[in-house]
Amino acid sequence: MLLKQIWLLLRHGLRLDWTSKERFVSPLLFALVMLTVFTFTASQMPAMYAKPVFVSQTFLVLVFALQNAFSRILDPEQKDQVAELLRTYPISMGAWYTAKLLLAALHGLWILLPSLLVSSLFYGEHDVGVSFYLGFLGILLLCLIGLASVGTLATAMTLQASGKDLIQPLLYFTLAIPLLLAGSQASLQLLQSQNLEDFRHWIYLLVAFDTLFVTVGVLFFGIVMSDAS
């Protein structure tokens, strides 16, 4: 039953988003242009800096992609008292939160994967063609889930706040720092050594933060949305 609710809410969110295709196309084009300019600007850098720059670019795109998704992820609930109507139906608040989390993560993935492909082409001569190595993708997915969970809850908490355009990024980025540090360090050590022992502790930290943030989101999303209405 819970999975069905999540699927229905996620499908509804994707259907609404697809009616405004610029939400998908504009951020993707911006990310690709940013990567292209960044890469050509740093084209003369020594080979030893290629992998750190590649990881930095990847996480920059990841943060941008998710922040773009958060800016409008709860827009449908603010129109025509949709949030109030949803609470009158037997829908789990956990399912509602999870659907929003997955929607934000899919937005991020939509921008992240093409960006990785472009970065791999640019950095091929520096032996960074392993960007689609499963371990690296696994780290990025862990970061994606953690950041999406934090951002979704932070957006709900600041939904009715005055100056929410300033408060939401402050709250989100403050909570996201441990995830970004752990993810970037794990990614860099993976690309440099590919030895699990060198970055296992960062993976454990990512999993711990993901579990914490998702659990907190599931428990408090309904309360936050009630206060925001």
Rosetta blueprint (number, residue, H / E / L):
1 M L
2 L H
3 L H
4 K H
5 Q H
6 I H
7 W H
8 L H
9 L H
10 L H
11 R H
12 H H
13 G H
14 L H
15 R H
16 L H
17 D H
18 W H
19 T L
20 S L
21 K L
22 E H
23 R H
24 F H
25 V H
26 S H
27 P H
28 L H
29 L H
30 F H
31 A H
32 L H
33 V H
34 M H
35 L H
36 T H
37 V H
38 F H
39 T H
40 F H
41 T H
42 A L
43 S L
44 Q L
45 M L
46 P L
47 A H
48 M H
49 Y H
50 A H
51 K H
52 P H
53 V H
54 F H
55 V H
56 S H
57 Q H
58 T H
59 F H
60 L H
61 V H
62 L H
63 V H
64 F H
65 A H
66 L H
67 Q H
68 N H
69 A H
70 F H
71 S L
72 R L
73 I L
74 L L
75 D H
76 P H
77 E H
78 Q H
79 K L
80 D L
81 Q L
82 V H
83 A H
84 E H
85 L H
86 L H
87 R H
88 T H
89 Y L
90 P L
91 I L
92 S L
93 M H
94 G H
95 A H
96 W H
97 Y H
98 T H
99 A H
100 K H
101 L H
102 L H
103 L H
104 A H
105 A H
106 L H
107 H H
108 G H
109 L H
110 W H
111 I H
112 L H
113 L H
114 P H
115 S H
116 L H
117 L H
118 V H
119 S H
120 S H
121 L H
122 F H
123 Y L
124 G H
125 E H
126 H H
127 D L
128 V L
129 G L
130 V L
131 S L
132 F L
133 Y L
134 L H
135 G H
136 F H
137 L H
138 G H
139 I H
140 L H
141 L H
142 L H
143 C H
144 L H
145 I H
146 G H
147 L H
148 A H
149 S H
150 V H
151 G H
152 T H
153 L H
154 A H
155 T H
156 A H
157 M H
158 T L
159 L L
160 Q L
161 A L
162 S L
163 G L
164 K H
165 D H
166 L H
167 I H
168 Q H
169 P H
170 L H
171 L H
172 Y H
173 F H
174 T H
175 L H
176 A H
177 I H
178 P H
179 L H
180 L H
181 L H
182 A H
183 G H
184 S H
185 Q H
186 A H
187 S H
188 L H
189 Q H
190 L H
191 L H
192 Q H
193 S H
194 Q L
195 N L
196 L H
197 E H
198 D H
199 F H
200 R H
201 H H
202 W H
203 I H
204 Y H
205 L H
206 L H
207 V H
208 A H
209 F H
210 D H
211 T H
212 L H
213 F H
214 V H
215 T H
216 V H
217 G H
218 V H
219 L H
220 F H
221 F H
222 G H
223 I H
224 V H
225 M H
226 S H
227 D H
228 A H
229 S L
